[in-house]
Amino acid sequence: MSICAMNIEFIHPKFLNNGKNIEAHFTLKNSHLKEEEASIKGLNLGFNTGDNKKVIKTNRATLFGQLNVDPQNVAFANQVHGNRVKEVTKGGIYAETDGLVTQIPGLSLAIQVADCAAVLIADPHSQIIAAVHAGWRGAAGNIVPQTLQKIKELGGQLTTCKAFISPCIGMENFEIGMEVAEQFPGRFVDYNTYQKPHLNLKGFLKHQLVEYGVRSEYIEIHGDCTIQEEEHYYSYRREGTQSGRMMGIIQLTEVKV
């Protein structure tokens, strides 16, 4: 599912790229790339990292240029691990927001992650797209159901929605405390295999999508674990402050004839 263009590798979710007016992408670490002034190797796209801001601007410009995305028409969530969802109509940074929804052609939605999941959603029928930042806090706070509710309020039909759950921390590496484990249904927590509970974040996010009305066969879950696949993904748990950020991007473009 990953493709390479101009030496930038990214994932191209099959359900969300309809060949008409919806496009979605998820960037990989791209370890082979490194700007001279960068302190974090690869295509680091996060201003909330310790890397040189000039490097981040260059990396983003390179990515958006490759994807033919206008940087002025990108909406970013200023992620706080919360459950606030906002309908957006123009580019910019949206404070204290972890979910973005839009109906505006030409507008792209962007989510940054480094172990959390980027959940990208599109309703091709109603021409509505969404991008969600979902770590355990957001998942426990129902960020995905609240995003789906916003899509419904805008006239979307959840049975026609397509969804992509990005690479994120896998259950085998997602050790949590009991105070976190108790916030999730037991079937998504492994209490027995490890010394401490482990959370199946991807499984829980899919459960929320299906429970709220998205058809299971329209949900694409990428199987990679960001901690385990060091060559391809940044991981905050593995790299700490030296972790960069990947980006999930979804856009509603003009209809192609």
C-alpha positions as CSV (number, residue, x, y, z in Angstrom):
1,M,0.0,0.0,0.0
2,S,3.0,2.4,0.2
3,I,4.1,4.1,-2.9
4,C,7.1,6.2,-3.7
5,A,7.2,9.4,-5.7
6,M,10.1,11.8,-5.9
7,N,11.7,9.8,-3.1
8,I,8.8,10.4,-0.7
9,E,7.1,7.3,0.5
10,F,3.5,7.4,1.8
11,I,0.5,5.2,2.2
12,H,-2.4,5.5,-0.2
13,P,-5.6,4.3,1.5
14,K,-7.6,2.3,-1.1
15,F,-11.1,3.0,0.2
16,L,-10.7,6.8,0.4
17,N,-9.1,7.5,-2.9
18,N,-12.1,7.3,-5.2
19,G,-10.5,8.5,-8.4
20,K,-12.9,11.4,-8.6
21,N,-12.7,14.1,-5.9
22,I,-11.5,12.5,-2.6
23,E,-7.8,11.8,-2.0
24,A,-6.1,10.6,1.2
25,H,-2.5,10.0,2.2
26,F,-0.4,9.0,5.2
27,T,3.3,9.8,5.2
28,L,6.0,7.4,6.3
29,K,9.1,8.3,8.2
30,N,11.2,8.4,5.1
31,S,14.4,7.7,7.0
32,H,16.6,8.3,3.9
33,L,15.7,12.0,3.9
34,K,17.6,14.5,6.1
35,E,17.9,18.2,5.7
36,E,21.4,19.6,6.7
37,E,19.9,21.6,9.6
38,A,17.6,18.8,10.8
39,S,18.1,17.2,14.2
40,I,15.6,14.4,13.4
41,K,16.2,12.4,10.3
42,G,13.4,11.7,7.8
43,L,10.3,13.6,6.8
44,N,9.5,15.1,10.2
45,L,6.3,17.2,9.7
46,G,5.7,18.3,13.3
47,F,6.3,21.8,14.7
48,N,5.7,20.3,18.1
49,T,9.0,18.5,18.0
50,G,12.5,19.7,18.9
51,D,13.5,20.0,15.3
52,N,14.4,23.2,13.4
53,K,11.2,25.0,12.4
54,K,12.8,25.9,9.1
55,V,13.3,22.2,8.4
56,I,9.7,21.5,9.2
57,K,8.5,24.2,6.8
58,T,10.7,22.8,4.1
59,N,9.5,19.2,4.7
60,R,5.9,20.3,4.6
61,A,6.4,22.4,1.4
62,T,8.1,19.4,-0.2
63,L,5.2,17.1,0.7
64,F,2.4,19.5,-0.3
65,G,4.2,20.2,-3.5
66,Q,4.4,16.5,-4.3
67,L,0.7,16.0,-3.5
68,N,-0.4,19.2,-5.4
69,V,-1.9,20.6,-2.2
70,D,-2.1,24.3,-1.6
71,P,-0.6,24.9,1.9
72,Q,-2.9,27.9,2.4
73,N,-5.9,25.5,2.1
74,V,-4.8,23.0,4.8
75,A,-6.6,22.9,8.1
76,F,-4.5,21.6,11.0
77,A,-5.8,20.4,14.4
78,N,-3.7,21.8,17.3
79,Q,-4.0,18.4,19.0
80,V,-4.4,18.2,22.7
81,H,-5.5,14.5,23.2
82,G,-9.0,15.7,23.7
83,N,-12.4,15.1,22.0
84,R,-13.3,18.4,20.4
85,V,-14.4,18.2,16.8
86,K,-14.7,21.3,14.7
87,E,-16.3,21.9,11.3
88,V,-13.8,24.0,9.3
89,T,-14.2,26.1,6.1
90,K,-10.7,27.4,5.5
91,G,-7.1,26.5,6.1
92,G,-5.2,27.4,9.4
93,I,-4.5,26.0,12.8
94,Y,-7.5,25.2,15.0
95,A,-6.7,25.4,18.7
96,E,-7.6,22.7,21.2
97,T,-9.0,20.5,18.5
98,D,-8.5,16.8,17.7
99,G,-11.1,16.3,15.0
100,L,-11.8,18.2,11.8
101,V,-14.8,18.0,9.4
102,T,-15.4,19.8,6.2
103,Q,-17.6,20.0,3.1
104,I,-15.4,22.6,1.3
105,P,-13.9,21.5,-2.1
106,G,-10.2,22.3,-2.2
107,L,-9.7,22.2,1.5
108,S,-7.4,19.6,3.0
109,L,-7.5,18.3,6.6
110,A,-4.2,17.2,8.4
111,I,-3.5,15.2,11.5
112,Q,0.0,14.5,13.0
113,V,0.8,11.3,14.8
114,A,3.7,9.3,16.3
115,D,2.0,6.3,17.9
116,C,-1.6,7.6,18.1
117,A,-3.9,6.8,15.2
118,A,-4.9,9.1,12.4
119,V,-8.5,8.2,11.5
120,L,-9.5,9.5,8.0
121,I,-13.2,9.4,7.0
122,A,-15.1,10.3,3.9
123,D,-18.7,10.1,2.8
124,P,-18.5,10.2,-1.0
125,H,-22.3,10.4,-1.2
126,S,-22.6,13.6,0.8
127,Q,-19.2,15.0,0.0
128,I,-18.0,15.3,3.6
129,I,-14.6,14.4,4.9
130,A,-13.0,14.2,8.4
131,A,-9.6,13.7,10.0
132,V,-9.2,12.6,13.6
133,H,-6.3,12.3,16.1
134,A,-7.0,9.3,18.3
135,G,-4.7,8.2,21.0
136,W,-6.1,6.3,24.1
137,R,-7.4,9.6,25.6
138,G,-9.2,10.6,22.5
139,A,-10.5,7.1,22.0
140,A,-11.8,6.9,25.6
141,G,-13.3,10.4,25.2
142,N,-15.3,9.2,22.1
143,I,-13.6,11.5,19.6
144,V,-14.5,9.1,16.7
145,P,-18.3,8.9,17.6
146,Q,-18.4,12.7,18.0
147,T,-16.8,13.1,14.6
148,L,-19.4,10.8,13.1
149,Q,-22.1,12.7,14.8
150,K,-20.8,15.9,13.2
151,I,-20.9,14.2,9.8
152,K,-24.5,13.2,10.4
153,E,-25.4,16.8,11.5
154,L,-24.0,18.0,8.2
155,G,-26.2,15.6,6.2
156,G,-23.8,12.7,5.9
157,Q,-24.9,9.1,5.7
158,L,-22.7,6.9,7.9
159,T,-23.6,3.7,6.0
160,T,-21.8,5.2,2.9
161,C,-18.8,6.4,4.9
162,K,-15.3,5.0,4.2
163,A,-12.7,5.0,6.9
164,F,-8.9,4.4,7.3
165,I,-7.1,3.7,10.6
166,S,-3.5,4.5,10.2
167,P,-0.4,2.7,11.5
168,C,-0.2,3.3,15.2
169,I,1.0,1.6,18.3
170,G,0.0,-2.1,18.3
171,M,-1.5,-4.0,21.2
172,E,1.7,-6.1,21.7
173,N,3.5,-2.8,22.5
174,F,0.7,-0.8,24.1
175,E,1.3,-1.3,27.8
176,I,-1.2,0.7,30.0
177,G,-2.1,1.1,33.6
178,M,-5.2,-0.2,35.2
179,E,-6.6,3.3,35.4
180,V,-6.5,3.4,31.6
181,A,-7.6,-0.2,31.0
182,E,-10.8,0.3,33.0
183,Q,-11.9,3.0,30.5
184,F,-12.2,0.4,27.7
185,P,-14.4,-2.6,27.2
186,G,-12.6,-5.8,28.4
187,R,-12.4,-7.4,25.0
188,F,-10.0,-4.7,23.8
189,V,-7.7,-5.1,26.7
190,D,-5.3,-8.1,27.2
191,Y,-5.0,-8.6,30.9
192,N,-3.4,-12.0,30.8
193,T,-0.5,-12.2,28.3
194,Y,1.7,-9.5,29.8
195,Q,2.7,-8.3,33.3
196,K,0.5,-5.2,32.7
197,P,-2.6,-4.7,30.6
198,H,-2.2,-4.0,26.9
199,L,-4.7,-2.0,24.8
200,N,-5.9,-2.9,21.3
201,L,-6.4,0.6,20.1
202,K,-7.1,-0.2,16.4
203,G,-9.7,-2.8,17.4
204,F,-11.5,-0.3,19.7
205,L,-11.5,2.4,17.0
206,K,-13.0,0.0,14.5
207,H,-15.6,-1.0,17.1
208,Q,-16.6,2.6,17.6
209,L,-16.9,3.2,13.8
210,V,-19.1,0.1,13.3
211,E,-21.2,0.7,16.5
212,Y,-22.0,4.2,15.2
213,G,-23.0,3.0,11.7
214,V,-20.0,2.7,9.4
215,R,-20.0,-0.6,7.6
216,S,-17.2,-3.0,8.6
217,E,-16.3,-3.8,5.0
218,Y,-15.7,0.0,4.4
219,I,-13.1,0.3,7.1
220,E,-9.4,-0.1,6.2
221,I,-7.0,-0.8,9.1
222,H,-3.3,-0.7,8.4
223,G,-1.6,-3.5,10.3
224,D,1.8,-1.9,11.0
225,C,2.8,-1.0,14.6
226,T,4.7,2.3,14.8
227,I,6.9,1.0,17.7
228,Q,7.8,-2.2,16.0
229,E,8.5,-0.9,12.5
230,E,11.3,1.6,13.4
231,E,12.5,1.9,9.8
232,H,9.1,3.2,8.5
233,Y,7.5,5.1,11.4
234,Y,8.3,7.7,14.1
235,S,7.3,6.6,17.6
236,Y,7.2,8.8,20.6
237,R,7.3,5.9,23.0
238,R,10.4,4.6,21.3
239,E,12.2,7.8,20.5
240,G,10.9,10.3,23.0
241,T,11.7,13.9,22.2
242,Q,13.7,12.7,19.2
243,S,10.6,11.5,17.6
244,G,9.3,13.2,14.5
245,R,5.7,13.2,13.3
246,M,3.9,11.5,10.4
247,M,0.9,13.1,8.8
248,G,-2.5,11.9,7.7
249,I,-4.1,14.1,5.0
250,I,-7.5,13.9,3.4
251,Q,-8.8,16.4,0.8
252,L,-12.0,17.1,-1.1
253,T,-11.0,18.3,-4.5
254,E,-12.9,19.4,-7.5
255,V,-14.7,16.6,-9.3
256,K,-12.6,15.1,-12.1
257,V,-14.4,14.4,-15.3
